Amino acid sequence: GLPESIKELRIVKIGDVDTQVDGGTHVNSLNEVGKIEITKTVNKGKNNRRMYFVLKH
């Protein structure tokens, strides 16, 4: 089950690529995030990558 602190879930669908259930914090627009710098990319299987990034000011 879900932790009691999760009151709302959001389902994120990226075209035909991926669908994920998520209960985290989200921005309304990428303009709220600003610039990012990808610092590392790791292969996580044939079709998956994990990306590490930092927010730039």
CHARMM internal coordinates of N, CA and C (Angstrom, degrees):
IC EDIT
DIST 1 N 1 CA 1.4296
DIST 1 CA 1 C 1.5122
ANGL 1 N 1 CA 1 C 111.86
DIST 1 C 2 N 1.2883
ANGL 1 CA 1 C 2 N 114.52
DIHE 1 N 1 CA 1 C 2 N 177.63
DIST 2 N 2 CA 1.4630
ANGL 1 C 2 N 2 CA 122.04
DIHE 1 CA 1 C 2 N 2 CA 179.60
DIST 2 CA 2 C 1.5181
ANGL 2 N 2 CA 2 C 111.12
DIHE 1 C 2 N 2 CA 2 C -88.25
DIST 2 C 3 N 1.3349
ANGL 2 CA 2 C 3 N 117.39
DIHE 2 N 2 CA 2 C 3 N 151.23
DIST 3 N 3 CA 1.4615
ANGL 2 C 3 N 3 CA 119.56
DIHE 2 CA 2 C 3 N 3 CA 172.18
DIST 3 CA 3 C 1.5278
ANGL 3 N 3 CA 3 C 109.41
DIHE 2 C 3 N 3 CA 3 C -61.42
DIST 3 C 4 N 1.3055
ANGL 3 CA 3 C 4 N 117.24
DIHE 3 N 3 CA 3 C 4 N 147.14
DIST 4 N 4 CA 1.4634
ANGL 3 C 4 N 4 CA 121.35
DIHE 3 CA 3 C 4 N 4 CA -179.03
DIST 4 CA 4 C 1.5249
ANGL 4 N 4 CA 4 C 112.45
DIHE 3 C 4 N 4 CA 4 C -60.82
DIST 4 C 5 N 1.3356
ANGL 4 CA 4 C 5 N 117.50
DIHE 4 N 4 CA 4 C 5 N -23.96
DIST 5 N 5 CA 1.4641
ANGL 4 C 5 N 5 CA 120.52
DIHE 4 CA 4 C 5 N 5 CA -178.86
DIST 5 CA 5 C 1.5316
ANGL 5 N 5 CA 5 C 112.48
DIHE 4 C 5 N 5 CA 5 C -71.83
DIST 5 C 6 N 1.3236
ANGL 5 CA 5 C 6 N 117.72
DIHE 5 N 5 CA 5 C 6 N -18.15
DIST 6 N 6 CA 1.4683
ANGL 5 C 6 N 6 CA 121.30
DIHE 5 CA 5 C 6 N 6 CA 179.15
DIST 6 CA 6 C 1.5170
ANGL 6 N 6 CA 6 C 108.53
DIHE 5 C 6 N 6 CA 6 C -85.00
DIST 6 C 7 N 1.3188
ANGL 6 CA 6 C 7 N 116.22
DIHE 6 N 6 CA 6 C 7 N 110.68
DIST 7 N 7 CA 1.4705
ANGL 6 C 7 N 7 CA 121.91
DIHE 6 CA 6 C 7 N 7 CA -178.47
DIST 7 CA 7 C 1.5217
ANGL 7 N 7 CA 7 C 111.93
DIHE 6 C 7 N 7 CA 7 C -102.51
DIST 7 C 8 N 1.3223
ANGL 7 CA 7 C 8 N 117.11
DIHE 7 N 7 CA 7 C 8 N -19.49
DIST 8 N 8 CA 1.4574
ANGL 7 C 8 N 8 CA 120.86
DIHE 7 CA 7 C 8 N 8 CA -175.59
DIST 8 CA 8 C 1.5255
ANGL 8 N 8 CA 8 C 109.30
DIHE 7 C 8 N 8 CA 8 C -144.48
DIST 8 C 9 N 1.3268
ANGL 8 CA 8 C 9 N 116.95
DIHE 8 N 8 CA 8 C 9 N 138.11
DIST 9 N 9 CA 1.4572
ANGL 8 C 9 N 9 CA 122.24
DIHE 8 CA 8 C 9 N 9 CA 176.08
DIST 9 CA 9 C 1.5115
ANGL 9 N 9 CA 9 C 109.49
DIHE 8 C 9 N 9 CA 9 C -113.74
DIST 9 C 10 N 1.3017
ANGL 9 CA 9 C 10 N 115.40
DIHE 9 N 9 CA 9 C 10 N 150.00
DIST 10 N 10 CA 1.4537
ANGL 9 C 10 N 10 CA 121.41
DIHE 9 CA 9 C 10 N 10 CA 175.36
DIST 10 CA 10 C 1.5198
ANGL 10 N 10 CA 10 C 106.98
DIHE 9 C 10 N 10 CA 10 C -124.01
DIST 10 C 11 N 1.3212
ANGL 10 CA 10 C 11 N 117.58
DIHE 10 N 10 CA 10 C 11 N 136.99
DIST 11 N 11 CA 1.4596
ANGL 10 C 11 N 11 CA 121.93
DIHE 10 CA 10 C 11 N 11 CA 175.88
DIST 11 CA 11 C 1.5221
ANGL 11 N 11 CA 11 C 107.43
DIHE 10 C 11 N 11 CA 11 C -103.92
DIST 11 C 12 N 1.3324
ANGL 11 CA 11 C 12 N 115.64
DIHE 11 N 11 CA 11 C 12 N 123.12
DIST 12 N 12 CA 1.4571
ANGL 11 C 12 N 12 CA 121.95
DIHE 11 CA 11 C 12 N 12 CA -178.74
DIST 12 CA 12 C 1.5206
ANGL 12 N 12 CA 12 C 107.76
DIHE 11 C 12 N 12 CA 12 C -106.68
DIST 12 C 13 N 1.3258
ANGL 12 CA 12 C 13 N 117.32
DIHE 12 N 12 CA 12 C 13 N 122.42
DIST 13 N 13 CA 1.4609
ANGL 12 C 13 N 13 CA 122.54
DIHE 12 CA 12 C 13 N 13 CA 178.73
DIST 13 CA 13 C 1.5165
ANGL 13 N 13 CA 13 C 108.19
DIHE 12 C 13 N 13 CA 13 C -117.68
DIST 13 C 14 N 1.3301
ANGL 13 CA 13 C 14 N 115.86
DIHE 13 N 13 CA 13 C 14 N 126.06
DIST 14 N 14 CA 1.4575
ANGL 13 C 14 N 14 CA 122.00
DIHE 13 CA 13 C 14 N 14 CA 179.21
DIST 14 CA 14 C 1.5273
ANGL 14 N 14 CA 14 C 107.18
DIHE 13 C 14 N 14 CA 14 C -111.20
DIST 14 C 15 N 1.3192
ANGL 14 CA 14 C 15 N 116.32
DIHE 14 N 14 CA 14 C 15 N 89.71
DIST 15 N 15 CA 1.4657
ANGL 14 C 15 N 15 CA 121.58
DIHE 14 CA 14 C 15 N 15 CA 179.88
DIST 15 CA 15 C 1.5110
ANGL 15 N 15 CA 15 C 111.69
DIHE 14 C 15 N 15 CA 15 C 49.63
DIST 15 C 16 N 1.3264
ANGL 15 CA 15 C 16 N 116.23
DIHE 15 N 15 CA 15 C 16 N -133.84
DIST 16 N 16 CA 1.4622
ANGL 15 C 16 N 16 CA 122.22
DIHE 15 CA 15 C 16 N 16 CA 176.61
DIST 16 CA 16 C 1.5224
ANGL 16 N 16 CA 16 C 111.36
DIHE 15 C 16 N 16 CA 16 C -93.99
DIST 16 C 17 N 1.3329
ANGL 16 CA 16 C 17 N 116.90
DIHE 16 N 16 CA 16 C 17 N 8.26
DIST 17 N 17 CA 1.4582
ANGL 16 C 17 N 17 CA 121.41
DIHE 16 CA 16 C 17 N 17 CA -173.43
DIST 17 CA 17 C 1.5179
ANGL 17 N 17 CA 17 C 112.68
DIHE 16 C 17 N 17 CA 17 C -84.55
DIST 17 C 18 N 1.3383
ANGL 17 CA 17 C 18 N 117.79
DIHE 17 N 17 CA 17 C 18 N -48.04
DIST 18 N 18 CA 1.4587
ANGL 17 C 18 N 18 CA 119.41
DIHE 17 CA 17 C 18 N 18 CA -170.49
DIST 18 CA 18 C 1.5220
ANGL 18 N 18 CA 18 C 110.97
DIHE 17 C 18 N 18 CA 18 C -160.33
DIST 18 C 19 N 1.3232
ANGL 18 CA 18 C 19 N 115.96
DIHE 18 N 18 CA 18 C 19 N 150.50
DIST 19 N 19 CA 1.4581
ANGL 18 C 19 N 19 CA 123.46
DIHE 18 CA 18 C 19 N 19 CA 170.82
DIST 19 CA 19 C 1.5180
ANGL 19 N 19 CA 19 C 107.20
DIHE 18 C 19 N 19 CA 19 C -134.32
DIST 19 C 20 N 1.3305
ANGL 19 CA 19 C 20 N 117.56
DIHE 19 N 19 CA 19 C 20 N 127.66
DIST 20 N 20 CA 1.4577
ANGL 19 C 20 N 20 CA 122.38
DIHE 19 CA 19 C 20 N 20 CA -177.63
DIST 20 CA 20 C 1.5184
ANGL 20 N 20 CA 20 C 110.32
DIHE 19 C 20 N 20 CA 20 C -132.74
DIST 20 C 21 N 1.3300
ANGL 20 CA 20 C 21 N 115.98
DIHE 20 N 20 CA 20 C 21 N 141.97
DIST 21 N 21 CA 1.4600
ANGL 20 C 21 N 21 CA 121.67
DIHE 20 CA 20 C 21 N 21 CA 170.91
DIST 21 CA 21 C 1.5168
ANGL 21 N 21 CA 21 C 106.91
DIHE 20 C 21 N 21 CA 21 C -91.71
DIST 21 C 22 N 1.3287
ANGL 21 CA 21 C 22 N 116.92
DIHE 21 N 21 CA 21 C 22 N 135.72
DIST 22 N 22 CA 1.4542
ANGL 21 C 22 N 22 CA 119.78
DIHE 21 CA 21 C 22 N 22 CA -175.18
DIST 22 CA 22 C 1.5206
ANGL 22 N 22 CA 22 C 110.28
DIHE 21 C 22 N 22 CA 22 C -143.74
DIST 22 C 23 N 1.3185
ANGL 22 CA 22 C 23 N 116.27
DIHE 22 N 22 CA 22 C 23 N 138.83
DIST 23 N 23 CA 1.4577
ANGL 22 C 23 N 23 CA 121.58
DIHE 22 CA 22 C 23 N 23 CA 177.95
DIST 23 CA 23 C 1.5130
ANGL 23 N 23 CA 23 C 112.12
DIHE 22 C 23 N 23 CA 23 C -119.06
DIST 23 C 24 N 1.3376
ANGL 23 CA 23 C 24 N 116.84
DIHE 23 N 23 CA 23 C 24 N 16.93
DIST 24 N 24 CA 1.4557
ANGL 23 C 24 N 24 CA 121.17
DIHE 23 CA 23 C 24 N 24 CA -175.24
DIST 24 CA 24 C 1.5091
ANGL 24 N 24 CA 24 C 114.13
DIHE 23 C 24 N 24 CA 24 C -87.18
DIST 24 C 25 N 1.3233
ANGL 24 CA 24 C 25 N 114.81
DIHE 24 N 24 CA 24 C 25 N -172.67
DIST 25 N 25 CA 1.4565
ANGL 24 C 25 N 25 CA 122.48
DIHE 24 CA 24 C 25 N 25 CA 179.35
DIST 25 CA 25 C 1.5225
ANGL 25 N 25 CA 25 C 109.23
DIHE 24 C 25 N 25 CA 25 C -84.66
DIST 25 C 26 N 1.3363
ANGL 25 CA 25 C 26 N 116.83
DIHE 25 N 25 CA 25 C 26 N 138.38
DIST 26 N 26 CA 1.4573
ANGL 25 C 26 N 26 CA 121.31
DIHE 25 CA 25 C 26 N 26 CA -178.52
DIST 26 CA 26 C 1.5156
ANGL 26 N 26 CA 26 C 110.36
DIHE 25 C 26 N 26 CA 26 C -134.42
DIST 26 C 27 N 1.3158
ANGL 26 CA 26 C 27 N 115.42
DIHE 26 N 26 CA 26 C 27 N 153.50
DIST 27 N 27 CA 1.4579
ANGL 26 C 27 N 27 CA 121.42
DIHE 26 CA 26 C 27 N 27 CA 173.77
DIST 27 CA 27 C 1.5249
ANGL 27 N 27 CA 27 C 108.51
DIHE 26 C 27 N 27 CA 27 C -93.15
DIST 27 C 28 N 1.3226
ANGL 27 CA 27 C 28 N 116.45
DIHE 27 N 27 CA 27 C 28 N 158.45
DIST 28 N 28 CA 1.4599
ANGL 27 C 28 N 28 CA 120.69
DIHE 27 CA 27 C 28 N 28 CA 177.53
DIST 28 CA 28 C 1.5182
ANGL 28 N 28 CA 28 C 112.16
DIHE 27 C 28 N 28 CA 28 C -79.90
DIST 28 C 29 N 1.3296
ANGL 28 CA 28 C 29 N 116.23
DIHE 28 N 28 CA 28 C 29 N -25.44
DIST 29 N 29 CA 1.4528
ANGL 28 C 29 N 29 CA 121.48
DIHE 28 CA 28 C 29 N 29 CA -176.44
DIST 29 CA 29 C 1.5235
ANGL 29 N 29 CA 29 C 108.95
DIHE 28 C 29 N 29 CA 29 C -150.77
DIST 29 C 30 N 1.3319
ANGL 29 CA 29 C 30 N 117.07
DIHE 29 N 29 CA 29 C 30 N 148.21
DIST 30 N 30 CA 1.4647
ANGL 29 C 30 N 30 CA 119.99
DIHE 29 CA 29 C 30 N 30 CA 176.19
DIST 30 CA 30 C 1.5198
ANGL 30 N 30 CA 30 C 111.95
DIHE 29 C 30 N 30 CA 30 C -63.89
DIST 30 C 31 N 1.3249
ANGL 30 CA 30 C 31 N 117.62
DIHE 30 N 30 CA 30 C 31 N -19.37
DIST 31 N 31 CA 1.4682
ANGL 30 C 31 N 31 CA 120.61
DIHE 30 CA 30 C 31 N 31 CA 175.55
DIST 31 CA 31 C 1.5227
ANGL 31 N 31 CA 31 C 111.65
DIHE 30 C 31 N 31 CA 31 C -61.53
DIST 31 C 32 N 1.3273
ANGL 31 CA 31 C 32 N 118.09
DIHE 31 N 31 CA 31 C 32 N -26.02
DIST 32 N 32 CA 1.4625
ANGL 31 C 32 N 32 CA 121.94
DIHE 31 CA 31 C 32 N 32 CA 178.49
DIST 32 CA 32 C 1.5270
ANGL 32 N 32 CA 32 C 111.79
DIHE 31 C 32 N 32 CA 32 C -71.83
DIST 32 C 33 N 1.3176
ANGL 32 CA 32 C 33 N 117.44
DIHE 32 N 32 CA 32 C 33 N -22.36
DIST 33 N 33 CA 1.4658
ANGL 32 C 33 N 33 CA 121.83
DIHE 32 CA 32 C 33 N 33 CA -176.04
DIST 33 CA 33 C 1.5178
ANGL 33 N 33 CA 33 C 111.05
DIHE 32 C 33 N 33 CA 33 C -85.00
DIST 33 C 34 N 1.3025
ANGL 33 CA 33 C 34 N 118.21
DIHE 33 N 33 CA 33 C 34 N -41.99
DIST 34 N 34 CA 1.4545
ANGL 33 C 34 N 34 CA 121.64
DIHE 33 CA 33 C 34 N 34 CA -175.15
DIST 34 CA 34 C 1.5167
ANGL 34 N 34 CA 34 C 110.58
DIHE 33 C 34 N 34 CA 34 C 84.66
DIST 34 C 35 N 1.3085
ANGL 34 CA 34 C 35 N 116.18
DIHE 34 N 34 CA 34 C 35 N -157.56
DIST 35 N 35 CA 1.4645
ANGL 34 C 35 N 35 CA 120.92
DIHE 34 CA 34 C 35 N 35 CA -176.92
DIST 35 CA 35 C 1.5195
ANGL 35 N 35 CA 35 C 110.63
DIHE 34 C 35 N 35 CA 35 C -82.13
DIST 35 C 36 N 1.3433
ANGL 35 CA 35 C 36 N 115.02
DIHE 35 N 35 CA 35 C 36 N 145.79
DIST 36 N 36 CA 1.4567
ANGL 35 C 36 N 36 CA 120.89
DIHE 35 CA 35 C 36 N 36 CA 175.26
DIST 36 CA 36 C 1.5212
ANGL 36 N 36 CA 36 C 109.10
DIHE 35 C 36 N 36 CA 36 C -125.09
DIST 36 C 37 N 1.3216
ANGL 36 CA 36 C 37 N 115.95
DIHE 36 N 36 CA 36 C 37 N 157.70
DIST 37 N 37 CA 1.4587
ANGL 36 C 37 N 37 CA 121.87
DIHE 36 CA 36 C 37 N 37 CA 174.17
DIST 37 CA 37 C 1.5166
ANGL 37 N 37 CA 37 C 107.63
DIHE 36 C 37 N 37 CA 37 C -124.02
DIST 37 C 38 N 1.3216
ANGL 37 CA 37 C 38 N 116.87
DIHE 37 N 37 CA 37 C 38 N 120.69
DIST 38 N 38 CA 1.4631
ANGL 37 C 38 N 38 CA 121.05
DIHE 37 CA 37 C 38 N 38 CA 177.21
DIST 38 CA 38 C 1.5193
ANGL 38 N 38 CA 38 C 107.04
DIHE 37 C 38 N 38 CA 38 C -77.14
DIST 38 C 39 N 1.3329
ANGL 38 CA 38 C 39 N 116.11
DIHE 38 N 38 CA 38 C 39 N 121.70
DIST 39 N 39 CA 1.4624
ANGL 38 C 39 N 39 CA 120.79
DIHE 38 CA 38 C 39 N 39 CA -174.79
DIST 39 CA 39 C 1.5238
ANGL 39 N 39 CA 39 C 113.22
DIHE 38 C 39 N 39 CA 39 C -101.76
DIST 39 C 40 N 1.3432
ANGL 39 CA 39 C 40 N 116.66
DIHE 39 N 39 CA 39 C 40 N -20.01
DIST 40 N 40 CA 1.4619
ANGL 39 C 40 N 40 CA 119.16
DIHE 39 CA 39 C 40 N 40 CA -177.11
DIST 40 CA 40 C 1.5243
ANGL 40 N 40 CA 40 C 108.69
DIHE 39 C 40 N 40 CA 40 C -163.94
DIST 40 C 41 N 1.3333
ANGL 40 CA 40 C 41 N 116.54
DIHE 40 N 40 CA 40 C 41 N 143.04
DIST 41 N 41 CA 1.4600
ANGL 40 C 41 N 41 CA 122.40
DIHE 40 CA 40 C 41 N 41 CA 174.34
DIST 41 CA 41 C 1.5208
ANGL 41 N 41 CA 41 C 107.82
DIHE 40 C 41 N 41 CA 41 C -129.60
DIST 41 C 42 N 1.3339
ANGL 41 CA 41 C 42 N 116.92
DIHE 41 N 41 CA 41 C 42 N 131.80
DIST 42 N 42 CA 1.4652
ANGL 41 C 42 N 42 CA 122.16
DIHE 41 CA 41 C 42 N 42 CA -177.47
DIST 42 CA 42 C 1.5235
ANGL 42 N 42 CA 42 C 108.86
DIHE 41 C 42 N 42 CA 42 C -124.52
DIST 42 C 43 N 1.3309
ANGL 42 CA 42 C 43 N 117.24
DIHE 42 N 42 CA 42 C 43 N 131.02
DIST 43 N 43 CA 1.4604
ANGL 42 C 43 N 43 CA 121.10
DIHE 42 CA 42 C 43 N 43 CA 174.23
DIST 43 CA 43 C 1.5183
ANGL 43 N 43 CA 43 C 109.49
DIHE 42 C 43 N 43 CA 43 C -69.28
DIST 43 C 44 N 1.3270
ANGL 43 CA 43 C 44 N 116.27
DIHE 43 N 43 CA 43 C 44 N 131.11
DIST 44 N 44 CA 1.4699
ANGL 43 C 44 N 44 CA 122.05
DIHE 43 CA 43 C 44 N 44 CA 178.65
DIST 44 CA 44 C 1.5294
ANGL 44 N 44 CA 44 C 109.06
DIHE 43 C 44 N 44 CA 44 C -125.02
DIST 44 C 45 N 1.3118
ANGL 44 CA 44 C 45 N 116.49
DIHE 44 N 44 CA 44 C 45 N 49.80
DIST 45 N 45 CA 1.4579
ANGL 44 C 45 N 45 CA 121.29
DIHE 44 CA 44 C 45 N 45 CA -177.92
DIST 45 CA 45 C 1.5201
ANGL 45 N 45 CA 45 C 110.42
DIHE 44 C 45 N 45 CA 45 C 111.62
DIST 45 C 46 N 1.3282
ANGL 45 CA 45 C 46 N 115.49
DIHE 45 N 45 CA 45 C 46 N -177.92
DIST 46 N 46 CA 1.4623
ANGL 45 C 46 N 46 CA 121.65
DIHE 45 CA 45 C 46 N 46 CA -174.47
DIST 46 CA 46 C 1.5261
ANGL 46 N 46 CA 46 C 113.16
DIHE 45 C 46 N 46 CA 46 C -60.13
DIST 46 C 47 N 1.3261
ANGL 46 CA 46 C 47 N 117.59
DIHE 46 N 46 CA 46 C 47 N -41.19
DIST 47 N 47 CA 1.4600
ANGL 46 C 47 N 47 CA 120.99
DIHE 46 CA 46 C 47 N 47 CA -173.46
DIST 47 CA 47 C 1.5193
ANGL 47 N 47 CA 47 C 114.74
DIHE 46 C 47 N 47 CA 47 C -117.70
DIST 47 C 48 N 1.3232
ANGL 47 CA 47 C 48 N 118.67
DIHE 47 N 47 CA 47 C 48 N 7.44
DIST 48 N 48 CA 1.4674
ANGL 47 C 48 N 48 CA 120.72
DIHE 47 CA 47 C 48 N 48 CA -174.43
DIST 48 CA 48 C 1.5192
ANGL 48 N 48 CA 48 C 111.70
DIHE 47 C 48 N 48 CA 48 C -121.38
DIST 48 C 49 N 1.3233
ANGL 48 CA 48 C 49 N 115.59
DIHE 48 N 48 CA 48 C 49 N 143.65
DIST 49 N 49 CA 1.4606
ANGL 48 C 49 N 49 CA 122.54
DIHE 48 CA 48 C 49 N 49 CA 175.74
DIST 49 CA 49 C 1.5193
ANGL 49 N 49 CA 49 C 108.45
DIHE 48 C 49 N 49 CA 49 C -133.01
DIST 49 C 50 N 1.3188
ANGL 49 CA 49 C 50 N 116.62
DIHE 49 N 49 CA 49 C 50 N 143.86
DIST 50 N 50 CA 1.4649
ANGL 49 C 50 N 50 CA 121.85
DIHE 49 CA 49 C 50 N 50 CA 171.91
DIST 50 CA 50 C 1.5193
ANGL 50 N 50 CA 50 C 106.34
DIHE 49 C 50 N 50 CA 50 C -106.57
DIST 50 C 51 N 1.3208
ANGL 50 CA 50 C 51 N 115.62
DIHE 50 N 50 CA 50 C 51 N 127.69
DIST 51 N 51 CA 1.4606
ANGL 50 C 51 N 51 CA 120.34
DIHE 50 CA 50 C 51 N 51 CA -178.56
DIST 51 CA 51 C 1.5188
ANGL 51 N 51 CA 51 C 109.93
DIHE 50 C 51 N 51 CA 51 C -114.25
DIST 51 C 52 N 1.3161
ANGL 51 CA 51 C 52 N 115.62
DIHE 51 N 51 CA 51 C 52 N 133.65
DIST 52 N 52 CA 1.4560
ANGL 51 C 52 N 52 CA 122.48
DIHE 51 CA 51 C 52 N 52 CA 175.76
DIST 52 CA 52 C 1.5236
ANGL 52 N 52 CA 52 C 107.11
DIHE 51 C 52 N 52 CA 52 C -106.36
DIST 52 C 53 N 1.3248
ANGL 52 CA 52 C 53 N 116.37
DIHE 52 N 52 CA 52 C 53 N 140.50
DIST 53 N 53 CA 1.4590
ANGL 52 C 53 N 53 CA 119.07
DIHE 52 CA 52 C 53 N 53 CA -177.58
DIST 53 CA 53 C 1.5156
ANGL 53 N 53 CA 53 C 110.45
DIHE 52 C 53 N 53 CA 53 C -149.70
DIST 53 C 54 N 1.3276
ANGL 53 CA 53 C 54 N 114.62
DIHE 53 N 53 CA 53 C 54 N 162.87
DIST 54 N 54 CA 1.4635
ANGL 53 C 54 N 54 CA 121.93
DIHE 53 CA 53 C 54 N 54 CA 173.91
DIST 54 CA 54 C 1.5228
ANGL 54 N 54 CA 54 C 107.60
DIHE 53 C 54 N 54 CA 54 C -126.24
DIST 54 C 55 N 1.3269
ANGL 54 CA 54 C 55 N 115.94
DIHE 54 N 54 CA 54 C 55 N 150.58
DIST 55 N 55 CA 1.4597
ANGL 54 C 55 N 55 CA 121.28
DIHE 54 CA 54 C 55 N 55 CA 175.83
DIST 55 CA 55 C 1.5175
ANGL 55 N 55 CA 55 C 108.83
DIHE 54 C 55 N 55 CA 55 C -83.60
DIST 55 C 56 N 1.3204
ANGL 55 CA 55 C 56 N 116.51
DIHE 55 N 55 CA 55 C 56 N 136.32
DIST 56 N 56 CA 1.4615
ANGL 55 C 56 N 56 CA 122.11
DIHE 55 CA 55 C 56 N 56 CA 179.70
DIST 56 CA 56 C 1.5219
ANGL 56 N 56 CA 56 C 108.95
DIHE 55 C 56 N 56 CA 56 C -104.51
DIST 56 C 57 N 1.3287
ANGL 56 CA 56 C 57 N 116.29
DIHE 56 N 56 CA 56 C 57 N 146.12
DIST 57 N 57 CA 1.4766
ANGL 56 C 57 N 57 CA 120.62
DIHE 56 CA 56 C 57 N 57 CA 178.67
DIST 57 CA 57 C 1.4962
ANGL 57 N 57 CA 57 C 110.75
DIHE 56 C 57 N 57 CA 57 C -94.59
END
COOR INIT
IC SEED 1 N 1 CA 1 C
IC BUILD
